[in-house]
Amino acid sequence: MPRRLPPLAVSDMVLIDPRRPFSLSIGTGHGSLVVKVPREELQSRFGDVTGLTARGISGRQPAAALASGFLAMLPEQIDTLNGLTAAKIARQTLDLVALAFAANASIGHVTLSSRREAALLCLKATIEGALYDHMLKPAAAAAAAGISVRYANALLAEEGTSLERFIVFRRLQHCHKALVDPAQARRTITDIAYSYGFSDLSHFTRRFKAQFGCLPSECRPQIK
């Protein structure tokens, strides 16, 4: 008998072993992204993956939300990446996936690509878990991740951004995801913006339009 998984919601993740039969359903109105991951690459990061397959991970968890958001951006960007950049992105993707599943299974030790990558992912996961906090500032995020603001900015500079811009970017991404989600169509724009750390609606609207090319109200599904 194939193992049947509970329905997956927005940003949820599941690790599937193609050698084992399975059945899953995806929430109405949502699509899915399938990423093939070499088994040995995951095992090199946290060991045997058998116990982690066919287990859904909630996209509300910081590590899973970060991994899911990162994976969602790849289809649009993959053709623009050169060899060296693509290899780095691939390592970072695998590190994020490993962190997400290890956190869900309470695996204490995860071997990442490098200390620098580990520091960057720790920083991003720290930010992800505190986006709702209006008081989240670069200095507080860096301190919570155990690094200096200067080092945090140096890590993010390699991705063409800064600590402050990354915080705003992730807030905007979460807001956009909530705004286009039919299940959240009755939430107000103000509620969504405030729930991800924005405290000024006009500021949020300007940043949102600059990022996505449309007003928050223009990307909402119609309520039937």
N, C-alpha and C positions, 0 to 999 in steps of 0.2 A: 504494500500500500504506500502511495506517495505521501510524504508529510505535507500537510496543508498549513500554511502560515496565515496569521490574522491579516486583514486588509491593511495595506500600507498607506499612510497619509503623506502629506507634503513634507519633503526633506527626510523621510524615514529611509533607512538603508537595510539591506539584507545581504548576507554572504551566501552565495549558492554554489554548491559543489555539483558540477554537471554529471558527475558519476553517480549521484544519488537522486532518485526520483523525488519530485517536489511539485507542489501546486500552490499558487499564490494569487491574490486578487489585489487590484489597485483601486483606490478610492475614485468615485465617479468624477469625471472632469479633469483628471490628472493623467499625465503621461509618465513614462519611465525612461531612465537612462541606464544602459547596460555597459559596464566596463569590465573587460577581461583582465584578470590579474594573475600573473604567474604564481602558482602555489608556493614555489621555493622562495619567492621574494617576501611573501607574507610570513612564511615559517622562519625566515632568517631574522625577522623582526620580533616575533613573540612566540615562536615554537609551533606546536601542533595546532592546526586550525579545525580539526574534526569537530570539536565541541562548540565551535562558533558558527558552524553552518546552519542554515535554516532558522536563524534567530533574527527577528526584526529588531532594529535599534531606533529608538525615537529620535527624530530630528530636533527635538527640544533640548537634548543633551548638548552641552557646548562643543565637545569634540566632534560629535556627529553632525551638528549644524555647520561647523566650519568645513568639515570634509564634504558634506553635501553641497554647500554653496560653491566650494572650489570645483567640484566635479561638474556642477551645472554650467560653469563658465567655459569648460574645455571645448565643447563642440564648436563654438563660435570662434575660438582662438587657435585651435590645433593646427590649421593650415598656415598660420602666420609664424609658427615657431621654427627656428633653425635647429640643426642637430644638437648643439651644445645646450641651448635653452630647453629644447624638448626633453633631453636626458635629465636635466635638473628638475623640470616640472614633473617628469615621471617619478623621480625619486621622492619628491615632495608629496605627490599624490599618494604614493604607497605608504609613506610615513603617516600621513593624515588618516588614511583608512585603517592602518594598524592601530593608531592611537584611539580612534573611535571605537573599534571593536574590543580593544584591550580594556578601555574604560568601562564598557558595558559588562565585560566578564570579570572585572576586578583583577586584571592581570597586573601585577605590581611592576614588572620590568619590561620595557620595550626598547629594543635596540634600533636606533634611528641612523640615518645615513652619516651624520657628522654632528659634532658638538654645536656647530653653528646652526645647522638645520634644527637640531633639538631646541636650541634657545629660541629660534624664530617660531617654531610651532608652539612652544610653551607660551610665548608672548601672545600669539594669535588666539590660542585656546583661552587664555586668561581674559583677553578682551571680549571674546565671544560670550563668556559667562557673565559679563558685567555690562552688556550693552544697554540693558534696561535702566541702569543707574545714570541719572542726569548729571551726577557729579563725577563721572568717569572722565579723567583728564590724562594726558600723556604721562605725566610724572607718576600718577597713581597706578596706571597700567604697567609701566615699566617696573616699578617697585614690587608690585604683586607678582610679576614674573621673575623677580630676582636679578634684574639687570638694570643698567643705567639708561636714562633717556637717550644719551649719546649713542650707546651701543644699539639700542632698539632702532633708532633712526638709521644707523649704519646698516643694520640687517634689512630693513625695509627699503632702503635706498637701492638695493640690488634689484628690487622689483619695481622701481620707478615711483615709489611713494614714500610717505613719511608716517610717523606714528599717529599724528593728529588726523591726517587724511585717511589713513586706513580705518580708524575708528568710525569716522563719518561714513566712509564707503560701506562698511559692513552694516551700519545702522540703516542706510538707504536700501541696501539689498534686502534686508529683512522686511522693511516696510513695503517694498515693491512686491515681495513674495506674498505678504499678507493682503495687499490691495488687490492682487489678481486672483486670489483664492476665492472661489465661489462660496466656500463654507464660511468665509468671514465677510461676506458682502454686506451684512447688516451692521458691522462695526463702523464707527465714524472714522474719518480720516484723522481727526484730532486724537482719538483714542489710540489708533495704530502708531501715529508719530510719537506720542508721549510714551507709549509702552516700550519704545526702543531708544529712549534717551533724549529725544528732541524736546525742548521746552518752549520753543517759539515756532508757531505754525507758519508764519510768513517766511522765516528762515528755512524751515524744512521744505516748503514749497519751492523756493528758489533753488535749493540744492538738488531736490528731486528732479526738477525740470532740466537742470544742467547735466545731471547724470544720465537720465533716461529719455530726454527729448520730449517729454509730455508732462502735463500737470497730473498730480495724484488722482484727481477725479476722472481723468480721461482714460485711465487703464483699469477702471473698476468694471466688473461684470454687471450686467443688468439684473436687477432683482425681479423675478417673475412671481 
